[in-house]
Amino acid sequence: MPRFPDLSMGDALELKKPHACGGSRWTVVRLGMDIGVLCEKCGRRLLLPRSQLERRVRRHLPSTPTPEGPDGPGPTT
């Protein structure tokens, strides 16, 4: 059974081992069989198989909705 079946775009993950830059917080930027994550400290992107990412995650921090909505501020006129 998947450990994090409710991953969504923008969720923050804390991994067990820090990245080479020293950061351990990552943001989910792609979903599917492979999960794309972005290091919040240096901006490096990784594409990992879901099974491998699930083993590396220490904590799953759900994204907080912004007042403008999940896609950011609306269009300006």
KOLVEXDREN-835570 format. One record per residue (C-alpha): x negated, y, z negated; residue in one letter. Coordinates in nm, 2 decimals. Each point is the difference from the previous one (the first is absolute). Layout:
% residues N
      px      py      pz  residuo
       X       Y       Z        A
...
This chain:
% residues 77
      px      py      pz  residuo
    0.00    0.00    0.00        M
   -0.14    0.34    0.08        P
   -0.13    0.21   -0.29        R
    0.11    0.33    0.14        F
    0.30   -0.06    0.24        P
    0.12    0.36   -0.06        D
   -0.31    0.19    0.14        L
    0.10    0.31    0.19        S
   -0.19    0.28    0.18        M
   -0.16    0.25   -0.23        G
   -0.03   -0.24   -0.30        D
   -0.31    0.03   -0.21        A
   -0.20   -0.31   -0.08        L
   -0.28   -0.04   -0.25        E
   -0.25   -0.27    0.11        L
   -0.21   -0.21   -0.23        K
   -0.33    0.10    0.15        K
   -0.09    0.36    0.08        P
   -0.07    0.10    0.36        H
   -0.37    0.09    0.08        A
    0.09    0.37   -0.05        C
    0.11   -0.08   -0.35        G
    0.38    0.04    0.05        G
    0.24   -0.28   -0.10        S
    0.33    0.16    0.11        R
    0.13   -0.07    0.34        W
    0.32    0.11    0.19        T
    0.20   -0.23    0.22        V
    0.00    0.14    0.36        V
    0.11   -0.31    0.20        R
    0.22   -0.30   -0.07        L
    0.04   -0.34    0.17        G
   -0.20   -0.32   -0.01        M
   -0.30    0.22   -0.05        D
    0.01    0.29   -0.25        I
   -0.17    0.33    0.08        G
   -0.13    0.19   -0.30        V
   -0.18    0.34   -0.03        L
   -0.26    0.07   -0.27        C
    0.13    0.31   -0.19        E
   -0.36    0.11   -0.08        K
   -0.18   -0.02    0.33        C
    0.27   -0.05    0.26        G
   -0.13   -0.34    0.13        R
    0.27   -0.22    0.15        R
    0.00   -0.38   -0.03        L
    0.23   -0.26    0.16        L
    0.03   -0.31   -0.22        L
    0.21   -0.31    0.03        P
    0.29    0.01   -0.24        R
   -0.11   -0.31   -0.19        S
   -0.35    0.15   -0.05        Q
    0.13    0.33   -0.12        L
    0.24   -0.16   -0.25        E
   -0.30   -0.17   -0.17        R
   -0.20    0.32   -0.02        R
    0.28    0.22   -0.15        V
   -0.02    0.08   -0.37        R
    0.30    0.24   -0.02        R
    0.28    0.10    0.23        H
    0.11    0.36   -0.05        L
    0.32    0.07    0.21        P
    0.01    0.33    0.19        S
    0.19    0.28   -0.15        T
    0.26    0.16    0.22        P
   -0.07    0.37    0.09        T
    0.28    0.26   -0.01        P
   -0.04    0.04    0.37        E
    0.06   -0.37    0.07        G
   -0.24   -0.29    0.09        P
   -0.12    0.16    0.32        D
   -0.10    0.33   -0.15        G
    0.16    0.34    0.06        P
    0.27    0.03    0.27        G
   -0.05    0.18    0.33        P
   -0.04    0.38   -0.01        T
    0.20    0.22    0.23        T
